[in-house]
């Protein structure tokens, strides 16, 4: 049975595998602080329904409390260990079933296994945070093994820590004119494909939010990363099928090897 991936924009995706709906880093806002959604309609209410939501790290564009509050009552919520201490508002989301995760932890959700894996990224709640939580990626294993990278830079043990995967949901850009340490751009994401060798990949985390008043500043950093990733992936990892989705578009990918 194929696995279906829907990209809603930024790092928010729905993974449907083995009759289980997984949503990643839910963000359903038109505006977040200084960021404005510039492309793609907001995810419809149907996107709020999931069996489990995965939160990769504590930055507000990935752990967005108002968006989490919209999730269906009873949804499992996996967050980095220590997140409720660093973000007290999580404790008020009593309609969700919260589980704290750290690299190596696994949990079952229906017929799926979800494993937390390391990410190279700042795990604090910004702009400042006394409490640290690990930034995570997740591997969702059912009919296929789907890697959601969250936000991460390349790291030496990436292939070993993530393990064999069939599908990679990789960040290829950001929300501002510069990407700092702990991020993948299109070039580094193509290198991640070389290391991970999935069957297919979907670029995410680009072309959705941009700072207000900066529409004309380095616009290629906003629009181009998806196309650039497709080009570089074809050069560096020609055996990987890349699906560049529009906002709200879906693709079905094959089952595990």
Secondary structure by P-SEA (a helix, b strand, c coil): cbbbbbbccccbbbbbcccbbbbccccccccccccccccccccccccccccbbbbcccccccccaaaaaaccccbbbbbcccccccccccccccccbbbbbcccbbbbcccbbbbbbbbcccccccccccbbbbbbbbbbbccbbbbbcccccccccccccccccccccccccccccccccccccaaaaaaaaaaacccbbbbcccccccccccccccccccccaaaaaaaaaaaccccbbbbbccccbbbbbbccc
